[in-house]
């Protein structure tokens, strides 16, 4: 079946309008916008010119760096008394791939795929970073900062919730393990049940074999027992690896 140039032109026009709606302004370089964010996701067109995918990857690289700078600036202003380690943890929560994928959906970035199946959610976060890179080139740092503040931080980031997650010992020890490529294992089960008092006690065992961590925690729920075993592991790490964590 032959392709219809007029139909493809109409599709391009629709997608450009969708992109402009996401950006919040009309870019000057719409040709580059189409090459990177429309042609790049079309198999037929991508085969015509491999520079499209290269441009996308370069914009993604740039956008990642700019986003980290803007978020760092925002956190330094918002939390003048927090230490850099705490700020780093909050920033990593904001810019992690999982969170960027969610934000991309909320910003309707999925619209530019025209309901085509998305192989991996990560392409959404990658596309958001590439868009930020594009915005930076189009309207500079201040314009890009305004976009991140108004489109992302103001509506899609709950700083209070992120902070509470950061101070979860279980979240901390899991992220520390992933960072150091250690295998963490939780085993949680009922230890005893006091029927008279209607209380169930859970025992959680945490092990990280690579560094010799083996801790226990007891609580009236699985969540509490796991948090307590993670807390014990946290203090073990702080004592043993204080110079490297």
Steps between C-alpha positions, in 0.01 A plus 500: 500500500644835391539769761306823460732805527208729586383266777853482643522878489175529696632253760821702530296816555293333773809372679674838483194659660506238775869566562444876509224449756740302719776759460273795572651713221544493124863418417685666216668181382194286426696309234743372762208431735337277237824327409574402859160442656289382205725343240708336771201288607401406146677183381470589133642846539765408753651260248539790259732693725679362804581855614150522648575242771841655562338842549251350745775338706702822510195700611424237763858531631473879509155496659614263774782738596282812486221336701743396773637856517154657523381254767823555697445878483139460614592278796784727614256793511220302667716328762785738596581301816507148355834332437605405149445130568133558584457728198654234278254240627201725436626589153556134412138429597376776269712412195495120531383320186182368661391850607585659165294232325200589719544874444523443123160331503351786701643747247327296224828415326334170408289699251789536257508122457144508358385203711779279365618237750783632717764229529633635829384774738860621506455651154258746662756620754765514228268709283435743786875548546544552126219760503673683784819498295307642205344771720843597631632547146188690393447747785802466728550407864246739652224391263584136566500567875153654472376192313632261767362715784158560345438173317674252730585623850183700560250228405672163498752494785398446863809604694349407838423147381844461345668602825299246698602229255863600531494451873362151467780266606371231267506730198846625597656155542341375175635796303841465664507131403401576140761775476773262618360208296431291809217249525261579784257243633205541739330202662195587708268261681281468805706431806225467757138587561355616831134415460400641838634841402411461131861576406710343226876540514695489173869425464693643207847378408715714270815371340757649264751221457762701308577720800403270785182675608246287682243677718161438656199712582179426688174689471123474506488521120716381213579860411618586852712188536669560163561865585663401830724241337595760238572751778744258660664447161518877446698552822724207410580667167555839662748350743686279254490723190483847657777629278341381175123551544 
